[in-house]
Amino acid sequence: MTREKIIEFLKSLDPKKLIHASNFLAKLKVYDSSSSEQKKAFDDLLPIYYNYLQENLKLKGFSNEIIEQRTVLLNNYYSFIFENNYDNIFKSQSKFRPTIIEEFLYLLFNDLIEELKIKNKDEKDVLKVGTIKAYSNLYFTAKNLNNFINGPSVGINTKDQDFAIYRPLNLSIQDIGTYSTNIPVVSIECKTYIDKTMLEGSIATAEKIKSGNPYSLFIIITETYEVDLKVDPVYSRINQIYVLRKTKRKDANQPIYTDVLIDLVNLIKNHLERDWSDIQNKLSNHGKII
């Protein structure tokens, strides 16, 4: 397929879901001012990415076999990037590499979400997936007592999340106004690697997200784990940290492991299919409440 046709196809995609495609389009806008090395990388990567994406879109379902096939495609795409030394050709701020996993999560979960929407009669297309500003808390402000009595303002704090399964929600507050926000039931931070400082930031984010919705899962997905092993995040409100390459070293040359992704899918699937609050059942059948 020609370069023009590929670009036309990428422009037709939802940028909140296929965010790596959106990253290519962002780089296209600055193509003329890019270095010769960056131009070559873009030209080489574009058809490889297009083929990778098309093969992923052909796969349907979320069985272990399908997840394995997606993992093979993902590892092949990474291999092309690494073998040609394109990993660091673009500025880190441009998020070329991080958006690979962010987009892969959409490909991994889209069919599951569509199935659950049918089962739960989501005829209004309420349940959504993609990158969002996730609700954490609501607060009231007023300049003085008069303003407090006659029309205080409302603010909504949000946290940027790389991937989420969520629903938009409009909040109407009498005499004040209507506000829009996004409530996640699964919230995921994606990282190329994670160190102690980044982990501390994620722990704080998990606390805020889950104070806004206690029934939300908060997950970190990282390629490598560079936190001292003496630091145990079990005390935090993070539900799980998945290390896709099962290593602490960036240069270990490990692949993405299928079994890690299978466990991730199962965790989220089980969470979305179970009851989040059924105290009567817990009391009667198990004799415990939490």
C-alpha positions in Angstrom: 0.0 0.0 0.0 1.2 3.5 -0.8 2.3 6.0 1.9 -0.6 8.2 1.1 -3.1 5.4 1.5 -1.6 4.3 4.8 -1.8 7.9 6.1 -5.4 8.2 4.9 -6.2 5.0 6.8 -4.6 6.2 10.0 -6.5 9.4 9.9 -9.8 7.5 9.8 -9.0 5.8 13.2 -10.2 7.0 16.7 -7.2 8.8 18.2 -8.3 8.0 21.8 -8.2 4.2 21.1 -5.5 3.7 18.4 -3.1 6.1 20.1 0.1 4.8 18.4 -1.5 5.6 15.0 -2.2 9.1 16.3 1.5 9.3 17.3 2.5 8.6 13.7 0.2 11.4 12.5 1.7 13.8 15.0 5.2 13.0 13.7 3.9 13.5 10.1 3.0 17.1 11.0 6.7 17.8 12.0 8.2 15.6 9.3 9.7 18.5 7.3 11.5 19.8 10.3 12.7 16.4 11.4 16.3 15.2 11.1 17.3 12.9 8.2 17.6 10.0 10.7 14.1 10.6 12.0 12.7 10.9 8.5 14.2 7.6 7.5 12.9 6.0 10.7 9.4 7.3 10.0 9.5 6.1 6.4 10.7 2.6 7.4 8.4 2.2 10.4 5.2 3.4 8.7 4.5 0.3 6.5 5.8 -2.1 9.2 3.3 -0.5 11.7 0.5 -0.6 9.1 1.0 -4.3 8.6 1.3 -5.0 12.3 -2.0 -3.1 13.0 -3.9 -4.7 10.1 -2.9 -8.2 11.3 -4.0 -7.3 14.9 -7.4 -6.0 13.6 -8.0 -9.3 11.8 -7.7 -11.2 15.1 -11.0 -11.6 16.9 -11.6 -12.6 20.5 -9.5 -12.8 23.7 -8.7 -16.6 24.0 -5.3 -17.6 25.1 -4.5 -18.5 21.5 -5.5 -15.1 20.2 -3.5 -13.4 23.0 -0.5 -15.4 22.0 -0.9 -14.4 18.3 -1.1 -10.7 19.3 2.0 -11.1 21.5 3.9 -12.5 18.5 2.9 -9.6 16.4 3.9 -7.2 19.2 7.3 -8.8 19.7 7.9 -8.7 15.9 7.1 -5.0 15.8 9.4 -4.3 18.7 12.2 -6.4 17.1 12.1 -4.3 14.0 12.4 -1.2 16.1 15.3 -2.5 18.2 17.2 -4.1 15.3 17.2 -0.8 13.4 18.1 1.2 16.4 14.9 3.2 16.1 14.1 2.9 19.8 15.6 6.3 20.8 15.5 8.0 17.4 12.5 10.2 18.5 12.5 12.4 21.5 11.1 10.8 24.6 8.6 13.6 25.0 7.0 12.5 21.8 5.9 9.2 23.4 6.6 7.0 20.4 7.4 3.8 22.4 5.0 4.2 25.3 2.0 4.5 22.9 2.8 1.1 21.5 1.6 -0.6 24.7 -1.2 1.9 25.3 -2.7 1.1 21.9 -2.0 -2.7 22.3 -4.3 -2.7 25.3 -7.1 -1.4 23.2 -6.5 -4.2 20.7 -6.3 -6.7 23.5 -9.5 -5.7 25.3 -11.8 -4.3 22.7 -13.6 -7.6 21.9 -14.0 -8.4 25.6 -15.6 -5.0 26.2 -17.9 -5.4 23.2 -19.1 -8.8 24.5 -19.7 -7.4 28.0 -21.7 -4.4 26.5 -24.0 -6.9 24.8 -24.4 -9.0 28.0 -25.1 -5.9 30.1 -27.5 -4.4 27.5 -25.4 -1.3 26.9 -27.6 0.0 24.1 -26.6 3.6 24.6 -22.9 2.8 24.2 -22.0 4.0 27.7 -19.0 1.7 28.4 -15.9 3.0 26.7 -12.2 2.3 26.5 -9.2 4.5 25.8 -7.0 7.2 27.3 -8.9 9.5 29.7 -8.8 12.1 32.4 -10.2 10.0 35.2 -12.3 11.4 38.1 -10.7 11.5 41.5 -12.7 13.9 43.6 -15.1 16.9 43.6 -14.7 20.1 45.6 -16.6 23.4 46.2 -15.1 26.9 46.2 -16.4 30.3 47.0 -14.7 33.7 47.0 -16.6 34.8 50.1 -19.8 34.1 52.2 -22.1 35.8 49.8 -20.7 33.7 46.9 -21.0 30.6 49.1 -24.7 31.3 49.7 -25.7 32.4 46.2 -23.6 30.4 43.9 -20.4 28.5 44.9 -18.3 27.0 42.2 -17.6 23.3 41.7 -14.3 21.8 40.6 -13.5 18.2 39.6 -10.0 16.9 40.0 -8.9 14.3 37.4 -5.8 12.2 36.7 -4.5 11.4 33.3 -4.7 7.7 32.7 -3.0 5.9 29.8 -5.8 3.3 29.3 -9.1 2.9 31.0 -12.4 1.0 30.9 -14.8 3.7 31.9 -18.1 5.5 31.5 -18.6 9.3 31.0 -20.9 10.8 33.6 -22.8 14.1 33.8 -23.2 15.4 37.3 -26.1 17.9 37.8 -25.9 20.0 41.1 -29.0 22.0 41.9 -28.5 25.8 41.6 -24.9 25.3 40.5 -24.7 23.6 37.2 -23.8 20.4 35.2 -20.4 18.9 35.0 -18.9 16.1 32.9 -16.3 13.6 34.0 -15.1 10.0 33.4 -15.5 7.2 36.0 -13.1 4.3 35.5 -13.8 0.7 36.5 -10.3 -0.3 35.3 -7.5 2.3 35.3 -4.0 1.5 33.8 -0.8 3.3 33.8 1.6 2.2 31.0 5.4 2.6 31.4 8.5 1.6 29.5 10.1 1.1 32.8 9.3 2.0 36.4 11.7 3.1 39.1 11.1 4.0 42.8 10.2 7.7 42.2 7.7 6.7 39.4 6.3 4.0 41.7 5.7 6.5 44.4 3.8 8.8 42.0 1.7 5.8 40.9 0.9 4.9 44.5 -0.4 8.5 45.0 -2.5 8.3 41.8 -4.0 4.9 42.8 -5.1 6.4 46.1 -6.8 9.3 44.3 -8.5 7.2 41.6 -9.8 4.6 44.1 -11.1 7.3 46.5 -13.2 8.4 43.5 -14.4 4.9 42.8 -13.4 2.2 45.3 -14.6 -0.5 43.0 -12.1 0.4 40.3 -9.0 -1.7 39.6 -5.7 0.2 39.4 -3.0 -1.5 37.4 0.5 -0.6 36.3 1.9 -2.2 33.1 5.6 -1.8 32.6 8.1 -3.4 30.3 10.8 -3.6 33.0 10.9 -3.2 36.7 13.7 -1.1 38.2 12.5 -0.6 41.7 14.7 -2.0 44.5 13.3 -5.4 45.4 13.2 -4.4 49.1 10.4 -2.0 48.2 7.1 -3.9 48.5 4.1 -2.1 46.9 1.7 -4.5 48.5 0.8 -1.8 51.1 -0.5 0.5 48.4 -3.9 0.6 46.6 -2.3 -0.7 43.4 -4.1 -3.9 42.5 -1.2 -5.3 40.4 2.0 -4.4 38.6 2.6 -6.4 35.4 6.2 -6.6 34.2 5.8 -7.6 30.5 9.5 -8.6 30.0 9.9 -10.2 33.5 13.2 -8.4 34.1 14.7 -5.5 36.0 17.1 -4.5 33.2 16.2 -2.4 30.1 19.0 -4.1 28.1 18.1 -7.7 29.0 16.6 -8.3 25.5 13.7 -10.2 26.9 10.5 -10.5 24.8 7.0 -9.6 25.9 5.6 -12.8 27.7 2.2 -14.1 26.7 1.4 -15.6 30.1 1.7 -12.1 31.7 -0.8 -10.7 29.2 -3.1 -13.7 29.7 -3.1 -13.1 33.5 -3.8 -9.4 32.9 -6.9 -10.3 30.7 -8.2 -12.8 33.2 -7.8 -10.3 36.1 -9.8 -7.6 34.3 -12.4 -10.1 32.9 -13.1 -11.5 36.3 -13.3 -8.0 37.8 -15.8 -6.9 35.2 -18.0 -10.0 35.5 -18.2 -10.3 39.3 -20.4 -8.5 41.7 -18.5 -5.6 43.3 -20.7 -5.3 46.3 -22.9 -8.0 47.7 -22.7 -7.8 51.5 -25.7 -10.1 52.1 -24.0 -13.0 50.1 -20.7 -12.4 51.9 -22.4 -12.4 55.3 -24.7 -15.5 54.6 -22.2 -17.7 52.8 -18.8 -16.7 54.1 -19.3 -15.0 57.4 -17.2 -12.1 56.4 -18.0 -8.6 55.0 -14.9 -7.4 53.1 
